[in-house]
Amino acid sequence: MDGHEEERLCGKWRVACGLYSYNLRDVFTWRLLKTIVMGQVLSLLICGTAVSCQYLADAGVETPMLQSFLNYALLLLVYTTILSARKGERNILQILKTKWWKYLVMGLADVEANYAVVKAYQFTTLTSIQLLDCFVIPVLMVLSWFFLKTRYRLVHFVAVMVCLFGVGAMVGADILAGRNQGSTSDVVLGDGLVLLSAVLYAVSNVCQEYTVKNLSRVEFLGMMGLFGTLISGVQLAVLETRAVAAIKWDFHIAMLFALYVLCMYGLYSFMPVVVRMTSATAVNLSLLTADLFSLFCGLFLFHYTFSTLYIISFVVITLGFVMFNAVPTGFTTDQTVSLYKIIIFRVIFNILPVESKQTLVKANLTSNI
């Protein structure tokens, strides 16, 4: 057998079967580093939305639906316009004819998830929200298992537990620092809203992962912009007409709205790229550090009390994220069939006479395995 052919075939074998290798050179790849960096960029964008929301709240502006509407409207202006300019089956009219109800459900889940978690601050504490919001990860894993056919290994469950331990350290630091904002007017209702938002976020994220991996990022963002604008626009008219009319507009308020909308637009535009590289579950694990970035900003902007537990929390969450992405998820049915083909081919190839092996190599049959 030709040396290059053997090396190429062995390379495929390592890709298929080397999933249990924990060689550091194989784990800490440029792809993993890029994934970590991109995940933290998403966290920084969420931090930007949190800081701008805090300043708006301090200015007496509490219009979460208006803020969401402006974000969806910007997505509509950019990505839905691109879809409208396409021809053939990729045109927005063709998409609406066959899949309008699917994108309606996806848009409804996303809009209501954003609204529910913001509304929860009126009834429960920040500590409860930080803890219960992590419920999105196990829900995501269950939905991915059933609908995306993702298969997790023990290391993935351990990685999730490590990340949640990091969140626990962050919450502990908040308690020690006395940072327990929010309300306790109706804790049960507030906690229920957080859990509801986690489930809705999971539904939206699974739909997003399927769309960007099987269809296109532009289609996902274009339809999210269309249905998100319609749904949030209706809720805005019903729920926040008085609150919007009461805003005392000036340059400072306008810039805070602009900062929030641009950060949200960047988050929605950039997140599908990271989801396509990894998965919705992995992205949500990386987003656990968003609260930490907000805390670090709060040290300078809102004079929060610093605790070394914040640093420990960041390190632990990052470690869990690395563990989750270092080992690919389990095989789907198609991947398993391909693996069996490789195994059978190698067994047959090794027992063939030398002449038959040379004939196979010359016929390039091995390149199709």
N, C-alpha and C positions, 0 to 999 in steps of 0.2 A: 504493500500500500504506500502511495506517495506520502512523503513527510508532511508536506503542506496540507494534503487532504486529511491526514490523520489529525493534524493540529486544529484544522478548521472543525472537524467533526467533534473532537474533544472539547473544543470551545463551546459548541452547541450543547454538549453533554453537561458541561459545567453550568451553563445558563439554566438548563432544565432541572438538574439534580443538586446543584450546589447551594440550595436554599438554606441548608442547615450549617453552612460555613460561616464562622464568625471572625474570620481573619479581618483585622483592623483595616487593612488595605482595601478589602472588599466592602467594608461597612462605610468608612468615611470617604465616600466618593465625591466628585465635583457635583454630581446630581443631587446628592443629599445636602451638601453645603448650600447649593442654590435653592433647594427647597426650604431649608431653615431660614435663609435670608429673606426669601419671598414671603414666607409665613410671618416673619417679624415686620415686614413692610405693611402687611395687612393689619397687624396689631397696632402699628403706629397710626394708620388711617383711622382705626376705631378710636384710638386715643384722641385724635383730632376732633372726632365727633363728640366725644365725651367732654372735652375741655370747652368746646363751643357751646354745648348744651348747658354746662355748669354756669358759664358766663350769661347765657340767655336767661336761665332761671334766676340768677342773681339780679338781673335787670327786670324781673317780673314778667318775662315772656315764657309762657308754657303752652306751646302749640306744636306738639309732636306730629300731628297729622299734616299740618302745613309743611313742616320740614320734610316729611316723607314724600308729600305730593311734589315738592320742588325737585327732589331727587329723581322720582319716577318720570317727571316731565322732561328732565334733562336727558334721561335714557331714551325717552320717546323721541326727542328732537334729533338725537344722534343715530341710535341703532335702528329704531323703527323706520326712520327715513331711509337708511341703507337697505332694509328689507323691502321697502316699497319700490326702490329703484331696481331690484333684481328682476330677472325674467324667468319664465318657466315654473317648475315645481318649487323653486326656492323663493318665489315671490310671496309677499305677505298674504295676498288674497287666496292663493292655493293652500298656504299653511292654515289659514283660518277655516277654510272649507272642511279640512280633515281633522284638525287637532285643536280647534278653538276651545273646547271644554276642558282639555288637559291643561292648557296654559291659563285658563280662567281659575282652575283649582290651584295651580301653582302660584299665581299672582295673589289670590285671596289668602293663601297660607302665609305668604311672605308679608303682606300688608298687616294682617292681623297679628302675626308674631311680633312685629315691630311695635305695634300699638299696645299689645298686652303687657310686654315687659316694661314699657315706659309707664303705663298706667299702674303697674304693681308698686311703684315707688310711693304712691299716695296711700298705700295700705300696709306695707310691710317694710322691713329694714334692709339695708344694703347687704348685711351679712347673710340673711336668708336668700336674697336674690343671687348673690355670688355662689352660694352652695347649691341651690336648686336649679340654677341655670345650667349646671354641669349635666343635668338630666338629659340634655340634648345628645350627649355622646352615646350612652347605651341605647337610646331610641334610634339613633342613626345606625348603629351597628346592627340592630335587629332588622330595620328596614332594608339596609344594604344586603343583609344575609338572604332575605326573602325575595326582594325585587331586583337587585343587581347581581345576585348569585355570588357575592363576595364570601370567601371562606377565610376566617381568621384562625390564627394559631395561638398557642399558649402565650408566646412572647408578646403578642398584641394586647391580650387582656392584662398582662403584667404591666405593659407600658401605660395603658389607660389608668391603672391603679396608681402608678407612680405619678402621673400627671395630676390626678385627683388629690394625692397626698400633698403635692405642691400647692394646689388651691387651698387645702386645709391650712397649710402654713401661712398663706397670704391672709386668709380670714382670721387666723389667730393673731397675726400682726395688727390687723384692723381693730380687733377687740382690745388688745393691749394699748393701742394708740388712741382708743376712744373714738375711732372713726366709724360710727354706726348710724349713718344718715338714713333718712327715710321716715316712715311713720309707723305707728303701731295701732292705728285706728281700727283696722280689721285684718289681722295677720293671716287668718285662714283664707280670706278672699285674695289677699295679696300673694300668698304662696301658691294658691290655685292658679292665678294668672301667670305666674312665672313658669309653673309646670306646663300650662297650656301653651305658652309661647315656645317652650323648649320642644314640645311635640310638633308644633307648626313649623318651627325652624328646621327640624329634622326632615319633615315632609318636603319642604322647599329645597333643602340641600340635596336630598336624594334625587329629586326631579332635575335639579341643576346638574348633578354629576352625570346622570343618564343623558341629558341633552347635549352637554358640551363634549362628551366622549363619543356619542353616536351620531349627533347631528352637527351643530356648530355653535360656537360661542355667540356669534352675532344673532342667530335665531333666538337663543335663550334671552339675551339682553333686549332684543327688539320686542319680543312678546311680553317680557317682564315690564318694559317701559309702557307698552300699550295698556295692558290690563291693570298694572299697578297704578297708572295715572287715573284710569276710570274708577277703580275701586276707592282709592284714597281721595279722589276728588269728591265722590259722593259722601264719604264719611266726613270730609272736611266741611262740606256745606251743612251737614246735619249736626255735627258736634262742636265745631270751633268757629262758627261765624262771629260770635260776640268776642271771643278771645283774640281773633285776628283784627277785628275792628278796634280793639283796645290797645293795640301795639302803638307805642310812640316812636315812630320811625326816625332814625337819625343815621349818621354815617357809621357809628359804632355798631348799632344793631344790624344794619345792612351787611357790614363786613362779617359779623358773626354768622349770619344766615349763609353768606357766601362761603365761608370756611366750612360750615357743616355740610352744605350741599356738595362742594367740591371733594371733600373727604369721602362722603358717601358714594359719589359718582366714581371716584377712584377705586373704592372698595368693591363696588359691584362690577366694575370693568375688569379689575385685576384678579379678583377671586376665581373666576372660571379658568383662568390660565393655570393657577396653582392647583385647582381641583383636577384639571386634566392631567397634570403631572403626577399627582398623588391620589387623593380621594377626599370626599367630603368629610369623613371622619378625621383624617390626618390634619386637614385644614382647621377644623374646630379644635383640635388639640393645640395647634400652634396659637390659636386665638385666645387661649387661656391666659397668655401673657399680656393681653391688651389692658386688663385692669392694673397690672403692674406698671406699665408705661404711663397710664393715667395717674397713678400714685406718684411716680417720679416727677411728673410735671406738677402735680399738686404740692410737692415739697417746696417749689419755688413760687408757684402762682397762688396757691390757697393755704400755704403754711401748714401742711400736714406734718405730723410727727414721724420721723424716720425710725425704722426698725431693721435690724440685720435679718429678720425673718423674711423681709421682702426679697433680699438678695438670694437667700436660701431657696425661697419659693421659685424664683426665676430659674435658678440652676436646675432644680428638681424637675420643673415642667419641661425645660429644654431637654434634659436627659430622657424623660419619658417620650418626648416627640422623636428624638433620635432613635430610641429603641423601636418605636412603632414603624418608622420608615426604613430602618436598616434591614428588615426582613420583609420580603414581599408577602402579600396575602396569598391564601391557598389557591390552588388551581381551579379554574372553571372547567366545565365539561370538555370544551374544545382543547384547552391546554393539556388536560389529562390524556386525551386521545393522542395528541402530538407527542407527548412524553412516551406513551406506549409504543408508538411508531419508531421512535428513536431507539428504544430498548430492544425491540424485535429486530430492527435493522442491524444493530451492533452484534447481537447474538448470531444472526445468520451470516453476517459479513465475516466474523472471526472463524467460522467453521468452513468457509468456502476455500477451495484451492486457490493458489496464487494467481493462476491464469484468469479465473473468474473474477477475482478482486480487481485485476488490471482492466478487465473488460468493463466492469461497473464504473470504475473511475473515469475511463475514457468516454463512456456514455453519459457522464455527468449525472448519473442517477442519484448520487449522494447529495447533490445540491438541492434536490427537491424534498429532502427529508427534513 
